[in-house]
Amino acid sequence: MDPKKSRHILIVEDSASTAQVYCHYLESEFQVSIAHSGKIALDTVKECCFDVILLDVQLPDISGLDILKTIRINDKHITIIVMTAHSTVDIAVDAMRFGANDFLTKPFDRNRLIVTVNNVLKERQLSNIVHEYEKSCNRKQFHKFIGGSLAMQTVYRIIESAASSQATIFITGESGTGKELCAEAIHQESNRSTKPFVALNCAAIPRDLLESEIFGHVKGAFTGAVTAREGAASRAAGGTLFLDEIGEMPLDLQSKLLRFVQSGTFQPVGSSRELSVDARFICATNRDPLTEVREGRFREDLYYRLHVIPIKMPPLRERGKDCLLIAKSFLDQYNKEEKKSFVTFSSEVETLFLEYSWPGNVRELSNIVRNTVVLNEGKSITLNMLPSPFNKSENFKKIEFQNTDTLSKNSELTLSEELDKEILPAKVSTHDNGTNTNSSHTASSDNHNATQPIRPLWLEEKLVIERAIEKCDGNIPRAAAFLEVSPSTIYRKKQHWDKKLLPND
Ligand SMILES: Nc1ncnc2c1ncn2[C@@H]1O[C@H](COP(=O)(O)OP(=O)(O)OP(=O)(O)O)[C@@H](O)[C@H]1O
């Protein structure tokens, strides 16, 4: 095949001599194949890709229009020019209705044929460009992101452009806006996608263990280091190292990180040996990095070394209707997980979602939807099913009513027990109409008893969280949904409590 003739044309024409004439017209510019019957044409199209099909409408075995319809069912984009005689020009009109791109009336000369073929090819090229452009400007999904807002289209484009470079990416944005998702998307788009993506949340790791988590340690490097351990940097070799909440990193460790970013070398804790690793850096913070630099909590040199390509994740409240798209996707996911049958949100709920400021961003939306799905039944999520803060005024009324009602019946019920009801809605019984009511209150409320000593705030918090986990039969994600925090917050806190309660502390 002549490499210059990159376009392939199929001539479908039963007259061998006419087909040869057309072939002769075209072969100086195009690669040409001929099919002398409708059946051969359909078989050839199945086996080979053509840029243009020149289709005679009057064939002995199958009508040209039927061939056109059959080809269109399987391929919406292939370019087809029908050829008709003067007497059958009305067939050409039908052919255009069935998706032909142009028609030629026989007889025609070489120029006419070449101009028509080139025109349809140019048209196709333009429509491909428009299609690609529309696709890139109108994406409602990108990797694990859901959302088609302008703000997110900008993020998708930066990710695509920056992914192939080696430059460090610095992601900022409020908590829950998808910074980790962004880092994962960059890795997936990059040529490192087959190598590891290693994410480390600097806020979730006790400060004195952070260095060994990043760079690893040798056996005996510190008490408890009974074996040598590889750090995140080594595990990310060839791939991407994502350091989340980088603002939490102690200053002395920041200087070691700077050296690693600049030279690709580091020393595991307790080792004098220098290791060299090729990893791409992505870091993220929900603080303003320049303020951190100004206030001396973040090294300026490290900031400038890392802040090469900044990406700002927009807060959910600035993403317009993305919030509804994301909510629907969570609804479908949690429906499946919880074996529920919700299909939609009521229009009031949608309006409320669009008006709310979402301080916890997508994570908060996820928690709200999960909480609602877990605690209710029905087809449509309605206002009365939503947890705090959406049902706040309604909730207050309910609690006021319960207070007076219950207090008159049972003066021994303490305020703490009522608070308990408000904080942890406990088990919920569900009516068929989709509304829910709190069942009898059974949780122990001694934590709030006025005779109890005043305890440190962290301990109070620990008790509240542990009660929630207990009420959820040990299911931490579910307890987190009730408490409106992310499960990782609970895991993180558990780690801190364990440390606090160690005998040495
Ligand atoms: N556009 C989105 N579409 C679907 N899910 C999303 C989107 N953005 C975030 N999420 C989901 O929201 C949750 C929070 O996202 P992620 O952990 O990436 O946020 P973050 O900004 O890193 O939060 P933090 O600062 O608290 O670490 C995750 O479960 C993530 O999958």
The ligand as an SDF file (V2000), in Angstrom:
LIG
                    3D

 31 33  0  0  0  0  0  0  0  0999 V2000
  -16.0800   15.1740   41.9370 N   0  0  0  0  0  0  0  0  0  0  0  0
  -16.2490   14.0870   42.6940 C   0  0  0  0  0  0  0  0  0  0  0  0
  -17.0460   13.1120   42.2730 N   0  0  0  0  0  0  0  0  0  0  0  0
  -17.2630   12.0110   43.0310 C   0  0  0  0  0  0  0  0  0  0  0  0
  -16.7090   11.7980   44.2300 N   0  0  0  0  0  0  0  0  0  0  0  0
  -15.8900   12.7370   44.6990 C   0  0  0  0  0  0  0  0  0  0  0  0
  -15.6100   13.9300   43.9620 C   0  0  0  0  0  0  0  0  0  0  0  0
  -14.7530   14.6730   44.7000 N   0  0  0  0  0  0  0  0  0  0  0  0
  -14.5190   14.0060   45.8240 C   0  0  0  0  0  0  0  0  0  0  0  0
  -15.1920   12.8270   45.8420 N   0  0  0  0  0  0  0  0  0  0  0  0
  -15.2370   11.8550   46.9530 C   0  0  0  0  0  0  0  0  0  0  0  0
  -15.2870   12.6280   48.1440 O   0  0  0  0  0  0  0  0  0  0  0  0
  -14.4700   12.0700   49.1660 C   0  0  0  0  0  0  0  0  0  0  0  0
  -13.3940   13.0720   49.5640 C   0  0  0  0  0  0  0  0  0  0  0  0
  -12.4490   13.1950   48.5120 O   0  0  0  0  0  0  0  0  0  0  0  0
  -10.8760   13.3410   48.7960 P   0  0  0  0  0  0  0  0  0  0  0  0
  -10.4480   12.4630   49.9270 O   0  0  0  0  0  0  0  0  0  0  0  0
  -10.1590   13.2100   47.5070 O   0  0  0  0  0  0  0  0  0  0  0  0
  -10.8900   14.8630   49.2900 O   0  0  0  0  0  0  0  0  0  0  0  0
   -9.7040   15.7020   49.9130 P   0  0  0  0  0  0  0  0  0  0  0  0
   -9.8280   17.0600   49.3520 O   0  0  0  0  0  0  0  0  0  0  0  0
   -8.4050   14.9660   49.6960 O   0  0  0  0  0  0  0  0  0  0  0  0
  -10.0840   15.7240   51.4370 O   0  0  0  0  0  0  0  0  0  0  0  0
   -9.1180   16.0320   52.7250 P   0  0  0  0  0  0  0  0  0  0  0  0
   -8.5430   17.3940   52.5160 O   0  0  0  0  0  0  0  0  0  0  0  0
  -10.0540   15.9770   53.8670 O   0  0  0  0  0  0  0  0  0  0  0  0
   -8.0820   14.9280   52.7230 O   0  0  0  0  0  0  0  0  0  0  0  0
  -13.8900   10.7970   48.5700 C   0  0  0  0  0  0  0  0  0  0  0  0
  -14.7380    9.7410   48.9520 O   0  0  0  0  0  0  0  0  0  0  0  0
  -13.9680   11.0170   47.0770 C   0  0  0  0  0  0  0  0  0  0  0  0
  -14.0690    9.7990   46.3890 O   0  0  0  0  0  0  0  0  0  0  0  0
  1  2  1  0
  2  3  1  0
  2  7  2  0
  3  4  2  0
  4  5  1  0
  5  6  2  0
  6  7  1  0
  6 10  1  0
  7  8  1  0
  8  9  2  0
  9 10  1  0
 10 11  1  0
 11 12  1  0
 11 30  1  0
 12 13  1  0
 13 14  1  0
 13 28  1  0
 14 15  1  0
 15 16  1  0
 16 17  2  0
 16 18  1  0
 16 19  1  0
 19 20  1  0
 20 21  2  0
 20 22  1  0
 20 23  1  0
 23 24  1  0
 24 25  2  0
 24 26  1  0
 24 27  1  0
 28 29  1  0
 28 30  1  0
 30 31  1  0
M  END
$$$$
